[in-house]
Amino acid sequence: MQLKKVQKASFAKFLTLATILVSVFVMNAGTANALVPTLMKDTLSREKTSTTAAHVISMTLPAGGITTGNTLTITYPGTFGTLTTTPDVICGAGSATAGLGTTVLTLTGGATPCTGTLLVGSVTPFTSTNPGSNGSYVVTLAGSASITGSFAVTIVTDDQVSITASIDPSITFNVGTQSSGTACSGSFAGNGGTVALGTLTTGAVATSDTSVANICTRVTTNAGTGAVVKVKSLNAALKSTAVPGDTIASTSATLSAGTSGYGVCVGSGGGASETGKDVTTPVGASPVATSPFNGSCTTAAHAVGGLTTGAQSIWSLANASQNAYFKIYVKAAISGTVPAHSDYSDTLTFVATATF
């Protein structure tokens, strides 16, 4: 009886050891056969609940990859909406095709095994509707290619942050005199001054910007519909202070030596010294001269606009602009019968107005 008990105990120990060995063998065998990708991820275009999102999957396939005719299935939880839009598939030197189920993406190996880095939807993503509840959702891999594994995607209540800002409306304006021959430009910063035409004679048209200072005007505004620069004359003429009835009237004309006239015009020479805008960003609109001040106007061309005591547009901007500028010439001529005085004068007032 004692011998039989020993034999039974030994047999039981042997059976237990055998069971352990078999278990170890099975576990090792399962580990050896596991084909699990690495660096798995799904980049969603949106992660907000109940929002349509585009998917781009990336992973590094295990050795062997998706062999010819075999499949890798990528299954999303049922709370995701139906997958739509068949994606493109890129994988090393091999190939695979994609097919869509309700929430299952199936990749089938092509003539050349799909190996290396797998990209699905990098050019044409597939889409689905995100679940209605936030959280972490597990996506699983399976299929006849014996590739297994899983990765997670997150769904959140909201994935967007609104950014707001405001810009105050603004306009800056400079008008003033510059030394003769000096370029009017976007950097002009003068204010006010005097244009001294000197002694007028019948032999020439007196003009600014020869030996006489010129007028430069400059505007910067962020008004979407632009701005207008206007001018008005105190006298609508060059008037003698001592004898106010003696005047050189301002009219729109091409002045010539020996014929009385007075007016202003914006430079038409086309050079950067007369008109333009700052080269910095934003450049914006170019200044445009307004009739009757937009005739042929240089140091040698004398088509002027007649000045009035009311405000007249002299140049404008169609929309926002950075340091837009215009040179303005002042010109006068006399006939031989204009009374002699040393006190002919006028005052020009310039106003820049932006429309926001």
C-alpha positions, 0 to 999 in steps of 0.5 A, a space after each residue: 500500500 505504501 509503494 502504490 501511494 509513492 507511485 501515485 504521487 510521483 506520477 502526479 508530479 510528472 503530470 504537473 511538470 509536463 503540463 507546465 512544459 506544454 504551457 511554456 511551449 504554447 506561450 513561446 510558440 504564440 510569442 514567436 508567431 505574433 506579427 505586431 506592427 510598431 509606430 502605429 497611429 491614426 491622425 484624424 483631421 478632427 477629434 471632436 465628438 460627432 464630427 466628420 473626420 479624415 483618417 491617415 494611418 501610419 505604421 511600420 509593418 512586421 517582417 513579411 508585411 502583407 503578403 500577396 493575396 492576404 489581408 490586414 483588417 483595421 477595425 474601428 469600434 461600432 460607435 464610429 460612423 461608416 467609413 467612406 472614401 477609399 484611401 490610397 495605400 503606400 507601402 515600401 516597394 510593394 503594393 496593397 489595395 484598400 476596401 471599406 466595410 462599415 467600420 472595417 478597413 481591409 488591406 489586401 496584399 498585391 503582387 509584391 508584398 506590402 512591407 516597411 512603412 505603411 501609409 493609408 490615406 496620406 493622399 486620399 484619406 478615408 472618412 467617418 463620423 466620430 463617436 458621440 461620446 469623448 474618450 479613448 477608442 481602441 482600433 484593432 488589427 487582424 486578418 489572414 496576413 497574421 498581423 495583430 495589434 491595436 492602437 488608440 485614438 482620442 475623441 474629445 468634446 471640442 477640439 477647436 479654440 476661437 481666436 478673436 482680434 480687432 484693429 482700430 481704424 486709423 489714418 495718418 496725413 502729412 502735408 508740407 513743403 520740401 526743398 526744391 528738387 527734393 523727392 516726395 516719398 513715403 518717408 516724408 514727414 513735414 508739416 506746413 510751410 511756405 511756397 515762395 514763388 518769388 517775383 513773377 514776370 511775363 517772361 516765364 511761368 513761375 513753378 515750384 520745385 525749380 528754385 522754389 519749394 514744392 508741396 508733398 502730401 502723404 497718407 497711410 490708412 487701413 480704411 477698406 474703401 480708401 481715402 481722399 485728399 482735398 484742397 481749398 483756397 482761401 482766396 481762389 486767387 493770389 490776392 494783394 493784401 494791401 489792395 484786395 481787389 488786385 488778384 491773379 485769379 485761379 482757373 483750370 488752364 495750361 499756363 503760359 508766359 504772358 497770360 495771367 493764371 494761378 493753380 496747382 497740379 499733381 506731378 504727372 512725370 511718373 517718377 518715384 520722386 512725384 508719386 507712389 507708395 511705400 515699398 513696405 508691406 502692406 503696399 496697398 493702393 496707389 494714389 490717383 490724381 483727380 480732375 482738374 488737377 491731373 493734367 500734364 504737370 512737371 517743372 516744365 508742363 503747366 496744366 493746372 487745376 483752378 482752385 476754389 474756396 470750397 474743398 476739392 478732391 486733388 487725389 485719392 486712394 481706392 483702398 488701404 495703403 501704406 505711405 501713399 504720396 503725391 507731389 503737388 506743384 504750385 504755378 502762376 503766370 502774369 500778363 503785363 497789366 497785372 498791378 504791381 504789389 509785393 504782397 500777393 498771397 493765398 493759403 491752401 488748406 489740405 484735408 485727408 479723409 478716410 472712409 471706413 
